[in-house]
């Protein structure tokens, strides 16, 4: 491409196999908004620039076959992005901000070093294809995609993955045939016990033999069923607060009515619970990674009510992270992160579905996974918010005995 001539709108950059060691941003400085597709496959890139957001109209980014270890948080600024291919790199994590790329339809993460997926992936309502094959996944989210039936989800050949969340199996794989000849994970016979502090040891019987089967779990605090120990007050507060944010974001999206409209008396800033929380937090001197536009409590000093309404309405849809970011910057950063990312799980009791951030009751059972040429038995994990929900769920299940490793 002749970089001396004027860049034309809707430009496609074909830079595969060029030996680039850095993203060639300087070659197109000033013309970023004209570019819609970038091909940088099989180069020597180790990172993406933090000003990747300058490509405001970028729809496709193909950077497979490089040496990238992480994506910048600024990936969230690519609001027009529909396809992101970062397969064949050395990615160890995906930033939570990927949940802000709301138009994303195809996400290819194969052949990397990922151990887990960000919870905010489930916010991508347009996503139609998600593939994390050939990684180091040790557990999967209960709901990795927003819509189980309209998004193809592939996770084959993650040899460290030995368990599926019950909800994921029930909605996506129960009584359905997978498209893989050899799933390459979840194999009971090939399980090797680990020594991770967050693992559970199961006692399984197969072919008249009994052996130990270890499952790594994402929750740090597992409540044993034999002890009637409740979650902490902080955990209970997070659950209640997140439900309030979730309902507010949902009502903004459905359009049934706007809780920010002038005619509605249930506006979020007038809600008694939110209002009381805001007043209480303002009594503290909270440092919240202050910038010039934040006050001592982390509030955006220059952000008016109209600014908030305009920003929230510009979104394709809204999630709790949007409500927090636009209006509740006064709460501490670690709480914003937890609430913005959402709970690790939701209670498996269909009549409950309470969010569960950390303190969880666990149980395990076996399920069937139908492959093209066979049917395999897989271990399923189930998470609950309380002992009562656990007992309700397991009343008609053949559960497996287990203990904390």
C-alpha positions in Angstrom: 0.0 0.0 0.0 1.2 3.5 -0.8 1.2 5.3 2.5 2.0 8.7 0.8 -1.4 8.9 -0.9 -4.6 9.9 0.9 -6.3 7.2 2.8 -9.8 6.4 1.5 -12.8 5.6 3.7 -13.6 1.9 4.4 -9.9 1.0 3.8 -8.8 -2.6 4.3 -5.2 -3.1 5.4 -3.6 -6.4 4.4 -0.4 -6.7 6.5 -0.1 -10.5 6.9 3.4 -12.0 6.8 5.2 -8.7 7.0 7.6 -9.4 9.9 6.2 -6.5 12.0 7.5 -6.5 15.6 5.2 -3.6 16.5 1.8 -2.5 15.5 2.5 -0.2 12.5 0.3 2.6 13.8 2.7 5.4 12.7 2.3 4.4 9.0 -1.4 5.4 9.1 -1.3 8.1 11.8 -4.2 10.5 11.2 -6.2 8.1 9.0 -7.3 5.6 11.7 -11.0 6.4 11.5 -11.0 5.5 7.8 -10.0 1.9 8.4 -12.6 -0.9 8.7 -10.5 -4.1 8.5 -6.9 -4.9 9.6 -5.1 -8.1 8.7 -1.9 -8.6 10.7 -1.7 -12.4 10.8 1.6 -14.3 11.2 3.7 -11.4 12.2 5.9 -10.9 15.3 3.7 -8.6 17.4 4.0 -8.8 21.2 1.3 -6.3 22.0 -1.4 -4.0 20.7 -1.0 -0.2 21.3 -3.0 1.4 24.1 -4.4 3.9 21.5 -6.0 1.1 19.5 -9.3 3.0 20.2 -8.3 5.5 17.5 -9.7 3.0 15.0 -13.2 4.1 15.8 -14.8 2.4 12.7 -12.8 -0.8 12.8 -15.0 -3.8 12.2 -12.5 -6.7 11.9 -9.2 -7.2 13.5 -7.2 -10.4 12.5 -4.0 -10.8 14.6 -3.7 -14.5 14.8 -0.2 -16.2 14.7 1.7 -13.5 16.7 3.3 -13.4 20.1 0.8 -11.3 22.0 0.4 -12.0 25.8 -2.4 -9.6 26.7 -4.9 -7.3 25.1 -5.1 -3.7 26.3 -8.1 -2.5 28.3 -8.6 0.1 25.6 -10.0 -2.6 23.3 -13.3 -1.5 24.8 -13.2 1.6 22.6 -13.6 -0.4 19.4 -17.4 0.0 19.5 -17.8 -1.0 15.8 -15.8 -4.2 16.1 -17.6 -7.3 14.9 -14.8 -9.9 14.5 -11.7 -10.3 16.7 -9.3 -13.1 15.9 -6.4 -13.5 18.3 -5.9 -17.2 18.0 -2.4 -18.6 17.9 -0.8 -16.1 20.3 0.3 -16.4 24.0 -2.7 -14.7 25.7 -2.9 -15.4 29.4 -6.0 -13.3 30.0 -8.7 -11.4 28.3 -9.5 -8.0 29.9 -12.9 -7.5 31.5 -13.5 -4.5 29.3 -14.2 -6.9 26.4 -17.8 -6.7 27.6 -17.9 -3.1 26.3 -17.5 -4.2 22.7 -21.2 -4.7 22.4 -21.4 -5.3 18.6 -18.9 -8.2 18.7 -20.1 -11.2 16.8 -17.1 -13.5 16.3 -14.4 -14.0 18.9 -11.6 -16.5 18.2 -9.3 -17.3 21.1 -7.9 -20.7 20.1 -4.4 -21.8 20.8 -3.5 -19.5 23.6 -2.6 -19.9 27.3 -5.9 -18.9 28.8 -6.9 -20.5 32.1 -10.3 -18.7 32.4 -12.7 -16.5 30.6 -13.9 -13.0 31.8 -17.4 -13.1 33.2 -18.4 -10.1 31.1 -18.3 -12.1 27.9 -21.9 -13.1 28.8 -22.9 -9.4 28.2 -22.1 -9.6 24.4 -25.6 -10.1 23.2 -24.6 -10.0 19.5 -22.0 -12.8 19.9 -22.6 -15.7 17.5 -19.3 -17.6 17.7 -16.9 -18.1 20.6 -14.0 -20.5 20.4 -11.4 -21.2 23.1 -10.0 -24.5 21.9 -6.5 -25.6 22.7 -6.0 -23.4 25.8 -5.2 -24.1 29.5 -8.8 -23.7 30.7 -9.4 -25.1 34.2 -13.0 -24.0 34.5 -15.8 -22.5 32.4 -18.3 -19.8 33.5 -21.8 -20.9 34.3 -23.0 -18.7 31.4 -20.1 -18.0 29.0 -22.4 -16.6 26.3 -25.6 -14.5 26.5 -27.7 -16.8 24.4 -27.0 -20.5 24.6 -29.0 -21.3 21.4 -27.8 -18.5 19.1 -24.1 -18.7 19.8 -21.8 -21.6 18.9 -19.4 -22.2 21.8 -16.3 -24.4 21.4 -13.9 -25.3 24.1 -12.4 -28.6 22.8 -8.9 -29.9 23.7 -8.5 -28.0 27.0 -6.9 -31.0 28.7 -7.0 -29.3 32.2 -10.7 -28.9 32.0 -12.5 -31.7 33.8 -15.9 -30.4 34.8 -18.8 -28.4 33.4 -21.2 -26.1 35.2 -24.6 -27.8 35.5 -26.4 -24.8 33.9 -24.1 -24.8 30.9 -24.5 -28.5 30.3 -28.3 -28.3 30.9 -28.9 -25.5 28.4 -26.2 -26.2 25.8 -25.3 -29.9 25.7 -28.1 -31.9 27.3 -29.7 -34.2 24.8 -27.8 -32.5 22.0 -24.9 -33.8 19.8 -21.7 -31.8 19.8 -19.9 -31.1 16.6 -16.6 -32.5 17.7 -15.3 -36.0 17.0 -13.0 -35.9 20.0 -13.7 -33.3 22.7 -10.3 -33.8 24.2 -11.2 -32.8 27.8 -13.7 -33.8 30.5 -12.3 -37.3 30.4 -12.8 -39.0 33.8 -10.3 -41.7 33.1 -7.5 -39.2 32.3 -7.9 -37.1 35.4 -4.8 -36.3 37.3 -5.2 -35.0 40.9 -4.0 -31.4 41.4 -2.9 -29.6 44.6 -4.7 -26.4 44.0 -6.1 -24.8 47.1 -9.5 -24.3 45.3 -10.1 -27.9 44.3 -12.6 -30.5 45.3 -11.9 -34.2 45.5 -14.7 -36.5 44.2 -15.0 -40.2 44.7 -16.1 -41.8 41.5 -16.9 -45.4 40.6 -16.6 -46.8 37.1 -16.0 -50.3 35.8 -16.1 -51.6 39.4 -13.2 -49.3 40.3 -13.1 -46.3 42.6 -10.7 -43.4 42.3 -10.2 -39.8 43.2 -11.3 -37.1 40.7 -10.2 -33.5 41.4 -12.1 -30.5 40.1 -10.8 -26.9 40.3 -13.4 -24.4 41.3 -13.4 -20.5 40.9 -14.8 -19.7 44.4 -12.3 -19.1 47.2 -14.8 -19.8 50.0 -16.7 -23.0 49.8 -19.3 -23.6 52.5 -19.5 -27.2 53.6 -23.0 -28.5 53.7 -22.6 -30.1 57.1 -21.9 -26.7 58.7 -24.7 -24.2 58.8 -22.3 -21.2 58.3 -23.9 -18.2 56.5 -22.1 -16.1 54.0 -20.4 -12.9 55.2 -22.3 -9.6 55.4 -20.1 -8.3 52.6 -21.1 -11.1 50.4 -24.8 -10.7 51.1 -24.5 -6.9 50.5 -22.9 -7.5 47.1 -25.7 -9.9 46.1 -28.4 -7.4 47.0 -26.6 -4.4 45.4 -25.9 -6.3 42.2 -29.6 -7.4 41.9 -30.6 -3.7 42.2 -28.1 -2.7 39.4 -29.1 -5.7 37.3 -32.8 -4.8 37.4 -32.0 -1.1 36.7 -29.9 -2.0 33.6 -32.5 -4.5 32.4 -35.3 -1.9 32.5 -33.2 0.5 30.6 -32.7 -2.0 27.9 -36.2 -3.5 27.5 -37.7 -0.1 26.9 -40.8 -1.0 28.9 -40.1 2.2 30.8 -37.1 4.2 31.6 -36.2 4.6 35.2 -34.4 7.8 34.2 -37.4 9.4 32.5 -38.9 12.6 33.8 -42.3 11.0 34.3 -41.1 8.1 36.4 -41.0 8.3 40.2 -38.6 5.3 40.5 -35.6 6.9 39.0 -32.4 5.3 40.2 -31.0 8.4 41.7 -34.2 8.8 43.8 -34.4 5.2 44.9 -34.1 5.2 48.7 -31.5 2.4 48.9 -29.2 4.0 46.3 -29.6 7.4 47.7 -28.8 6.3 51.3 -25.8 4.4 50.0 -24.5 7.5 48.1 -24.9 9.7 51.2 -23.1 7.2 53.4 -20.1 6.8 51.1 -19.7 10.6 50.8 -18.9 10.7 54.5 -15.6 8.8 53.7 -12.4 10.1 52.2 -12.1 7.3 49.5 -9.2 7.3 47.1 -10.4 5.8 43.9 -7.5 6.3 41.4 -8.3 9.9 41.2 -8.1 11.8 37.9 -8.7 15.5 37.3 -12.4 15.0 36.7 -13.0 13.1 40.0 -13.6 14.6 43.4 -12.1 13.2 46.6 -14.7 10.5 46.8 -14.2 9.4 43.2 -17.3 11.2 41.9 -17.2 12.8 38.4 -17.4 16.4 39.3 -18.1 17.6 35.7 -20.8 15.0 35.0 -24.3 16.4 34.9 -27.5 14.5 35.0 -28.1 15.1 31.3 -24.6 13.8 30.5 -25.5 10.6 32.3 -28.8 10.1 30.5 -27.3 10.8 27.1 -24.4 8.3 27.6 -26.6 5.5 29.0 -29.1 5.9 26.1 -26.4 5.8 23.4 -25.7 2.2 24.4 -27.1 -0.6 22.3 -28.2 -2.1 25.6 -27.2 -1.6 29.2 -25.6 -3.8 31.8 -24.7 -3.2 35.5 -21.2 -2.0 34.5 -22.8 0.8 32.5 -24.8 2.0 35.5 -21.9 1.9 37.9 -19.5 3.6 35.5 -21.9 6.4 34.6 -23.4 7.2 38.0 -21.8 5.4 40.9 -18.1 6.1 40.7 -18.1 7.1 44.3 -17.9 3.5 45.5 -14.4 2.0 46.0 -12.7 0.5 43.0 -12.6 -3.1 44.2 -16.4 -3.1 44.8 -17.0 -1.5 41.4 -14.8 -4.2 39.8 -16.8 -7.0 41.5 -20.2 -5.5 40.7 -19.2 -4.5 37.2 -17.9 -8.0 36.3 -20.9 -9.6 37.9 -21.1 -12.7 40.1 -19.0 -15.8 39.4 -22.2 -17.9 39.4 -25.9 -17.8 40.1 -27.7 -20.2 42.3 -28.8 -23.4 40.5 -32.1 -23.4 42.2 -34.4 -22.3 39.4 -36.7 -20.6 41.9 -33.9 -18.6 43.3 -31.1 -17.6 40.9 -29.4 -15.4 43.5 -26.0 -14.1 42.5 -23.1 -15.8 44.2 -19.8 -13.9 44.2 -17.6 -15.9 46.5 -19.2 -17.8 49.4 -20.8 -20.8 47.7 -22.4 -24.1 48.5 -21.3 -26.8 46.0 -22.5 -30.2 44.8 -21.5 -32.5 41.9 -23.3 -35.0 39.7 -22.8 -36.9 36.5 -24.2 -36.0 33.1 -24.1 -37.3 29.5 -22.3 -35.7 26.7 -23.3 -37.0 23.2 -20.4 -37.0 20.7 -20.8 -37.9 17.1 -19.5 -41.4 17.5 -20.1 -42.0 21.2 -21.7 -40.9 24.5 -19.4 -39.9 27.4 -20.2 -39.3 31.1 -19.0 -36.0 32.4 -18.8 -34.4 35.9 -21.1 -31.4 36.5 -20.7 -28.8 39.2 -23.6 -27.0 40.8 -23.4 -23.8 42.9 -25.9 -22.5 45.4 -26.4 -19.5 47.5 -27.8 -21.3 50.6 -28.1 -24.8 52.1 -31.8 -24.7 51.5 -31.4 -24.2 47.8 -28.8 -26.9 47.7 -31.1 -29.4 49.4 -34.0 -28.5 47.1 -31.9 -29.1 44.0 -30.3 -32.4 45.1 -33.6 -34.0 46.2 -34.0 -35.6 42.7 -30.3 -35.8 41.6 -27.8 -38.6 41.9 -25.0 -36.6 43.4 -21.4 -37.6 43.9 -19.7 -37.7 47.3 -16.8 -35.1 47.6 -14.6 -33.2 50.0 -12.5 -30.1 49.8 -8.9 -30.9 48.8 
